[in-house]
Amino acid sequence: MIQLKACKNCMFISEGAKCPRCGGETSREWQGYLLVVDPEKSEIARKMGIHAGGRYALRVK
């Protein structure tokens, strides 16, 4: 079973121990799930400071 982890810096969700986007540390403890398809048109992505599409956590511990 694949264990998804979220980056503590940019909140990007991935499978690795390091974030592929920013190189930050990842955590297994995260809540919420946001899928950004078009960050330029997404108001939520704009408020969260997301500039690239992908899977993001809403809260990371």
A tleap script that builds the chain and sets N, CA, C and O, in Angstrom:
source leaprc.protein.ff14SB
mol = sequence {
  NMET ILE GLN LEU LYS ALA CYS LYS ASN CYS
  MET PHE ILE SER GLU GLY ALA LYS CYS PRO
  ARG CYS GLY GLY GLU THR SER ARG GLU TRP
  GLN GLY TYR LEU LEU VAL VAL ASP PRO GLU
  LYS SER GLU ILE ALA ARG LYS MET GLY ILE
  HIE ALA GLY GLY ARG TYR ALA LEU ARG VAL
  CLYS
}
set mol.1.N position { 0.838 -1.184 0.000 }
set mol.1.CA position { 0.000 0.000 0.000 }
set mol.1.C position { 0.884 1.249 0.000 }
set mol.1.O position { 1.859 1.327 0.747 }
set mol.2.N position { 0.541 2.205 -0.827 }
set mol.2.CA position { 1.312 3.434 -0.960 }
set mol.2.C position { 0.941 4.405 0.158 }
set mol.2.O position { -0.239 4.655 0.403 }
set mol.3.N position { 1.941 4.946 0.827 }
set mol.3.CA position { 1.744 5.918 1.904 }
set mol.3.C position { 2.015 7.318 1.352 }
set mol.3.O position { 3.156 7.651 1.034 }
set mol.4.N position { 0.980 8.126 1.240 }
set mol.4.CA position { 1.149 9.486 0.743 }
set mol.4.C position { 1.635 10.395 1.858 }
set mol.4.O position { 1.215 10.270 3.008 }
set mol.5.N position { 2.524 11.308 1.503 }
set mol.5.CA position { 3.086 12.256 2.458 }
set mol.5.C position { 2.946 13.661 1.894 }
set mol.5.O position { 2.937 13.851 0.677 }
set mol.6.N position { 2.837 14.637 2.775 }
set mol.6.CA position { 2.702 16.028 2.353 }
set mol.6.C position { 3.915 16.828 2.809 }
set mol.6.O position { 4.439 16.618 3.903 }
set mol.7.N position { 4.347 17.738 1.965 }
set mol.7.CA position { 5.498 18.586 2.259 }
set mol.7.C position { 5.129 19.597 3.343 }
set mol.7.O position { 4.049 20.186 3.309 }
set mol.8.N position { 6.021 19.790 4.291 }
set mol.8.CA position { 5.788 20.748 5.369 }
set mol.8.C position { 5.929 22.191 4.890 }
set mol.8.O position { 5.431 23.106 5.546 }
set mol.9.N position { 6.596 22.408 3.762 }
set mol.9.CA position { 6.795 23.763 3.233 }
set mol.9.C position { 5.694 24.173 2.258 }
set mol.9.O position { 5.009 25.174 2.471 }
set mol.10.N position { 5.528 23.395 1.189 }
set mol.10.CA position { 4.606 23.795 0.123 }
set mol.10.C position { 3.303 22.994 0.108 }
set mol.10.O position { 2.416 23.285 -0.694 }
set mol.11.N position { 3.175 21.998 0.973 }
set mol.11.CA position { 1.974 21.160 1.135 }
set mol.11.C position { 1.680 20.244 -0.059 }
set mol.11.O position { 0.591 19.676 -0.143 }
set mol.12.N position { 2.622 20.099 -0.968 }
set mol.12.CA position { 2.461 19.194 -2.107 }
set mol.12.C position { 2.466 17.752 -1.620 }
set mol.12.O position { 3.297 17.382 -0.790 }
set mol.13.N position { 1.547 16.933 -2.126 }
set mol.13.CA position { 1.434 15.539 -1.709 }
set mol.13.C position { 2.209 14.653 -2.684 }
set mol.13.O position { 2.040 14.741 -3.900 }
set mol.14.N position { 3.071 13.787 -2.111 }
set mol.14.CA position { 3.864 12.860 -2.921 }
set mol.14.C position { 4.086 11.586 -2.112 }
set mol.14.O position { 3.543 11.428 -1.019 }
set mol.15.N position { 4.880 10.692 -2.655 }
set mol.15.CA position { 5.152 9.416 -1.994 }
set mol.15.C position { 6.526 9.374 -1.324 }
set mol.15.O position { 6.773 8.504 -0.489 }
set mol.16.N position { 7.406 10.284 -1.668 }
set mol.16.CA position { 8.785 10.234 -1.206 }
set mol.16.C position { 9.037 10.903 0.130 }
set mol.16.O position { 8.159 11.555 0.696 }
set mol.17.N position { 10.269 10.727 0.629 }
set mol.17.CA position { 10.677 11.333 1.888 }
set mol.17.C position { 11.025 12.810 1.705 }
set mol.17.O position { 11.017 13.573 2.670 }
set mol.18.N position { 11.326 13.210 0.489 }
set mol.18.CA position { 11.602 14.608 0.151 }
set mol.18.C position { 10.590 15.082 -0.883 }
set mol.18.O position { 10.150 14.306 -1.731 }
set mol.19.N position { 10.229 16.334 -0.811 }
set mol.19.CA position { 9.272 16.913 -1.749 }
set mol.19.C position { 9.921 17.072 -3.126 }
set mol.19.O position { 11.013 17.632 -3.227 }
set mol.20.N position { 9.268 16.591 -4.186 }
set mol.20.CA position { 9.843 16.751 -5.529 }
set mol.20.C position { 9.763 18.189 -6.043 }
set mol.20.O position { 10.477 18.540 -6.982 }
set mol.21.N position { 8.914 19.023 -5.452 }
set mol.21.CA position { 8.754 20.415 -5.898 }
set mol.21.C position { 9.778 21.339 -5.256 }
set mol.21.O position { 10.459 22.090 -5.955 }
set mol.22.N position { 9.896 21.291 -3.917 }
set mol.22.CA position { 10.762 22.260 -3.236 }
set mol.22.C position { 11.918 21.615 -2.477 }
set mol.22.O position { 12.798 22.320 -1.983 }
set mol.23.N position { 11.930 20.276 -2.377 }
set mol.23.CA position { 12.999 19.581 -1.667 }
set mol.23.C position { 12.827 19.565 -0.161 }
set mol.23.O position { 13.733 19.149 0.560 }
set mol.24.N position { 11.676 20.012 0.325 }
set mol.24.CA position { 11.413 20.070 1.762 }
set mol.24.C position { 11.099 18.711 2.360 }
set mol.24.O position { 10.914 17.728 1.642 }
set mol.25.N position { 11.041 18.669 3.678 }
set mol.25.CA position { 10.725 17.465 4.434 }
set mol.25.C position { 9.234 17.156 4.319 }
set mol.25.O position { 8.408 18.070 4.308 }
set mol.26.N position { 8.888 15.872 4.233 }
set mol.26.CA position { 7.491 15.478 4.143 }
set mol.26.C position { 7.021 14.834 5.437 }
set mol.26.O position { 7.828 14.391 6.254 }
set mol.27.N position { 5.705 14.788 5.614 }
set mol.27.CA position { 5.108 14.235 6.815 }
set mol.27.C position { 3.934 13.347 6.453 }
set mol.27.O position { 3.226 13.611 5.481 }
set mol.28.N position { 3.726 12.296 7.231 }
set mol.28.CA position { 2.571 11.423 7.036 }
set mol.28.C position { 1.318 12.023 7.674 }
set mol.28.O position { 0.203 11.606 7.361 }
set mol.29.N position { 1.492 12.983 8.550 }
set mol.29.CA position { 0.372 13.578 9.266 }
set mol.29.C position { -0.098 14.848 8.570 }
set mol.29.O position { 0.460 15.930 8.752 }
set mol.30.N position { -1.138 14.679 7.772 }
set mol.30.CA position { -1.723 15.806 7.051 }
set mol.30.C position { -3.221 15.602 6.964 }
set mol.30.O position { -3.714 14.483 7.110 }
set mol.31.N position { -3.944 16.685 6.724 }
set mol.31.CA position { -5.399 16.636 6.650 }
set mol.31.C position { -5.880 17.397 5.425 }
set mol.31.O position { -5.246 18.355 4.983 }
set mol.32.N position { -6.996 16.962 4.892 }
set mol.32.CA position { -7.597 17.629 3.746 }
set mol.32.C position { -6.862 17.321 2.461 }
set mol.32.O position { -5.676 16.991 2.469 }
set mol.33.N position { -7.574 17.430 1.365 }
set mol.33.CA position { -7.016 17.079 0.065 }
set mol.33.C position { -7.527 18.082 -0.960 }
set mol.33.O position { -8.733 18.298 -1.082 }
set mol.34.N position { -6.623 18.678 -1.679 }
set mol.34.CA position { -6.986 19.654 -2.696 }
set mol.34.C position { -6.313 19.262 -4.001 }
set mol.34.O position { -5.095 19.090 -4.057 }
set mol.35.N position { -7.109 19.123 -5.041 }
set mol.35.CA position { -6.577 18.820 -6.359 }
set mol.35.C position { -6.697 20.077 -7.204 }
set mol.35.O position { -7.802 20.533 -7.500 }
set mol.36.N position { -5.558 20.635 -7.592 }
set mol.36.CA position { -5.535 21.862 -8.379 }
set mol.36.C position { -5.258 21.494 -9.835 }
set mol.36.O position { -4.203 20.949 -10.159 }
set mol.37.N position { -6.214 21.796 -10.702 }
set mol.37.CA position { -6.076 21.501 -12.119 }
set mol.37.C position { -5.578 22.736 -12.864 }
set mol.37.O position { -4.654 22.649 -13.673 }
set mol.38.N position { -6.190 23.878 -12.588 }
set mol.38.CA position { -5.819 25.127 -13.246 }
set mol.38.C position { -5.591 26.189 -12.163 }
set mol.38.O position { -6.539 26.868 -11.769 }
set mol.39.N position { -4.362 26.344 -11.678 }
set mol.39.CA position { -4.091 27.264 -10.570 }
set mol.39.C position { -4.355 28.732 -10.902 }
set mol.39.O position { -4.588 29.529 -9.993 }
set mol.40.N position { -4.324 29.106 -12.176 }
set mol.40.CA position { -4.559 30.492 -12.555 }
set mol.40.C position { -6.020 30.898 -12.388 }
set mol.40.O position { -6.315 32.070 -12.154 }
set mol.41.N position { -6.932 29.939 -12.505 }
set mol.41.CA position { -8.359 30.224 -12.376 }
set mol.41.C position { -8.925 29.854 -11.002 }
set mol.41.O position { -10.082 30.160 -10.716 }
set mol.42.N position { -8.138 29.208 -10.157 }
set mol.42.CA position { -8.607 28.742 -8.855 }
set mol.42.C position { -8.394 29.803 -7.776 }
set mol.42.O position { -7.268 30.230 -7.520 }
set mol.43.N position { -9.474 30.210 -7.162 }
set mol.43.CA position { -9.381 31.195 -6.079 }
set mol.43.C position { -8.722 30.580 -4.842 }
set mol.43.O position { -7.966 31.256 -4.145 }
set mol.44.N position { -9.001 29.315 -4.568 }
set mol.44.CA position { -8.394 28.632 -3.418 }
set mol.44.C position { -6.886 28.516 -3.610 }
set mol.44.O position { -6.122 28.758 -2.675 }
set mol.45.N position { -6.453 28.149 -4.811 }
set mol.45.CA position { -5.018 28.046 -5.096 }
set mol.45.C position { -4.349 29.406 -4.923 }
set mol.45.O position { -3.240 29.486 -4.393 }
set mol.46.N position { -4.993 30.444 -5.351 }
set mol.46.CA position { -4.444 31.798 -5.202 }
set mol.46.C position { -4.276 32.161 -3.724 }
set mol.46.O position { -3.249 32.718 -3.335 }
set mol.47.N position { -5.287 31.845 -2.899 }
set mol.47.CA position { -5.224 32.165 -1.470 }
set mol.47.C position { -4.167 31.335 -0.742 }
set mol.47.O position { -3.585 31.790 0.243 }
set mol.48.N position { -3.920 30.108 -1.232 }
set mol.48.CA position { -2.911 29.251 -0.608 }
set mol.48.C position { -1.516 29.496 -1.177 }
set mol.48.O position { -0.541 28.944 -0.666 }
set mol.49.N position { -1.404 30.308 -2.217 }
set mol.49.CA position { -0.102 30.594 -2.811 }
set mol.49.C position { 0.406 29.486 -3.718 }
set mol.49.O position { 1.615 29.321 -3.883 }
set mol.50.N position { -0.513 28.723 -4.310 }
set mol.50.CA position { -0.157 27.610 -5.187 }
set mol.50.C position { -0.095 28.118 -6.626 }
set mol.50.O position { -1.033 28.746 -7.118 }
set mol.51.N position { 1.038 27.834 -7.297 }
set mol.51.CA position { 1.242 28.313 -8.656 }
set mol.51.C position { 1.355 27.184 -9.683 }
set mol.51.O position { 1.519 27.445 -10.875 }
set mol.52.N position { 1.268 25.924 -9.224 }
set mol.52.CA position { 1.377 24.775 -10.124 }
set mol.52.C position { 0.292 23.763 -9.780 }
set mol.52.O position { -0.083 23.617 -8.616 }
set mol.53.N position { -0.204 23.076 -10.777 }
set mol.53.CA position { -1.221 22.063 -10.562 }
set mol.53.C position { -0.673 20.863 -9.812 }
set mol.53.O position { 0.535 20.630 -9.796 }
set mol.54.N position { -1.566 20.101 -9.190 }
set mol.54.CA position { -1.159 18.893 -8.476 }
set mol.54.C position { -2.022 18.648 -7.261 }
set mol.54.O position { -3.060 19.286 -7.083 }
set mol.55.N position { -1.583 17.712 -6.416 }
set mol.55.CA position { -2.295 17.356 -5.189 }
set mol.55.C position { -1.672 18.088 -4.009 }
set mol.55.O position { -0.449 18.102 -3.861 }
set mol.56.N position { -2.498 18.692 -3.175 }
set mol.56.CA position { -2.019 19.458 -2.044 }
set mol.56.C position { -2.824 19.134 -0.785 }
set mol.56.O position { -4.019 18.850 -0.862 }
set mol.57.N position { -2.174 19.179 0.353 }
set mol.57.CA position { -2.836 19.001 1.641 }
set mol.57.C position { -3.299 20.367 2.138 }
set mol.57.O position { -2.686 21.386 1.817 }
set mol.58.N position { -4.363 20.392 2.910 }
set mol.58.CA position { -4.847 21.644 3.469 }
set mol.58.C position { -4.129 21.979 4.773 }
set mol.58.O position { -3.952 23.152 5.101 }
set mol.59.N position { -3.713 20.943 5.525 }
set mol.59.CA position { -2.997 21.155 6.784 }
set mol.59.C position { -1.938 20.062 6.943 }
set mol.59.O position { -2.221 18.884 6.725 }
set mol.60.N position { -0.737 20.450 7.318 }
set mol.60.CA position { 0.366 19.492 7.519 }
set mol.60.C position { 0.959 19.715 8.898 }
set mol.60.O position { 1.228 20.850 9.294 }
set mol.61.N position { 1.162 18.619 9.632 }
set mol.61.CA position { 1.791 18.709 10.967 }
set mol.61.C position { 3.237 18.280 10.889 }
set mol.61.O position { 3.938 18.284 11.901 }
savepdb mol mol.pdb
quit
